[in-house]
Amino acid sequence: MELGGEVMVVGCVRRWRELVVAVGRGAGEGDEAAGLTGFNGGRRRWWSWASLGGYALICISEDCDWRFKASSINKSELFKVREFNDNHTCSLKDKVYEQRQASSSLISGIIRTKLTNHKRKYTPKDIIDDVKSDLGVDVSYMLAWRAKEKAMNFLRGEPADSYKKLPGYLYTMDKTYPGSHIRMEKSSKNEFMYVYISLYAFIRGFDHCRPIVVVDGSHLKPYYTWTFVSASTLDGAGYILPLTYGVIDSENDAAWTWFFEQFKIAYGVRENMCIVSDRNESIIKSVSRVYPDLPHCACIWHLWNNVYKKFKKSHAKLSEIYFSMAKTYTQTEFDSLMEKVEKVDIRVKEYLELAGYEKWVRLYAPVNRGWTMTSNIESINATLVSARELPIYDFLEEVRKMFGRWNCSNRKEATQTYKTLGKKYQEMLELNETMCTRMTVVPSTEYLHTVNDGGRNYTVCLLKR
């Protein structure tokens, strides 16, 4: 293979008799043509037979009989070994003063196959170890880093080229998934700003889910610092149903407003609908502008992280109390837990009151949040950690494939379910049924019962529960 006038070793093995090298025609001659001298225990130099389509390796010592010759098979890039003499007849002096070197271009050609899977963690330190083990060459950390960068650019292209593919990619998506809502926004200078994707399967699926929409954003890691944004909900089986995903230039008011405007076009407004997110000010402002009548609720996990940062001395004692309080159903239980919070640190109570109980407590929520108390979308971000390093075109395609796998798996499980509830909720119901056998229930009226659980009495009203 010819790359920048340098002959690249595409593949090599430890035993010279098994060596198969693919090289390009017209490459340069000498040591720089190969980018490597004296690897795998010998001192060899590349010489080119360009007219004959062949290459030869000889020892750096002129008096040595060691040689290796290979020629092109049918003028292709596959070469066949024609002659090989593995015996060195050079002096000990030549062996001692031999210096081994490797160029970043050569190493990048060797390590490409190990970088095709973006989920694999392959560091410059790993490259240094592999080059030492396979080629017997010591390379610096910077050389290994440059080799990795060259290999990544070869496999993924320049980041700027990825943006040029977006219009064609989105057009193909729109034709492949008719009924979807796919939009891209550019600046007055024709520069990329935002992209929004709601596939038709997501739009149809939302009609059968509780209208609790979880929204979040996470920063991408390529050369251009964009933000990945997405919205999701829980389906009837308790699994994440993606609703939309996209990329914006930053988490500012204009970007989030555009995002929610597109979401409203795709999904409209439903009764008892609610937006759940972290306490990002731009999200809160944008929701109030686009959905002035919809309540905005806070993710209890993000709110707890704020408590953790502000009141570090108290967080260990309050963690369990806080999450129990957020999920409570009754006023009595909530007041009892809040008293415990006040005893530990009254500042935390004041902070939670200021945040607004209706934002994070299930008991005070203006709509039925059900089990959607946290940003379940965080599992989406966690799954895409390695993919966030990809160029934007490859990243969007990775997201599409991931959501496709999720939907396919969930649909397959649904077709194999013959009970009213999904697997997750059926298991919870069966567990509760087992726990109920240890309780004593005494009816007072048709709807009012006294329940004894482990020596503790509870009054349960089936009409209000």
Buried (B, 14 or more C-beta within 10 A) or exposed (E): BBBEEBBBBBEBEEEBEEBBBBBBEEBBBEBBBBBBBBBBBBBBBBBBBEEEBBBBBBBBBEEBEBBBBBBBEEEEBBBEBEEBBEEBEBEEEBBEEBEBBBBBBBBBBBBBEBBEEBEEEBEBEBBBEBBEEBBBBEBEEEBBBBBBEBBBEBBBBEBEEBBEBBEEBBEEBBEEBEEBBBBBBEEEEEEBBBBBBBBBBBBEBBEEBBBBBBBBBBEBBBEBEBBBBBBBBBBBBBBBBBBBBBBBBBBBEBBBBBBBBBBEEBBEEBEEBBBBBBBBEBBBBBBBEBBEEBBBBBBBBBBBBBBBEEBEEBBEBBEEBBBBBBBBEEEEBBEBBBEBBEEBBEBBBEBBEEBEBBBBBBBEBEBEBEBBBBBBBBEBBEEBEBBBBBBBBBBBBBBBEBBEEBBEEBEEBBEEEEEEBBBBBBEEEEEEEEEEEEEEEEEEEEEEBEBEEEEEEEEEEEEEE
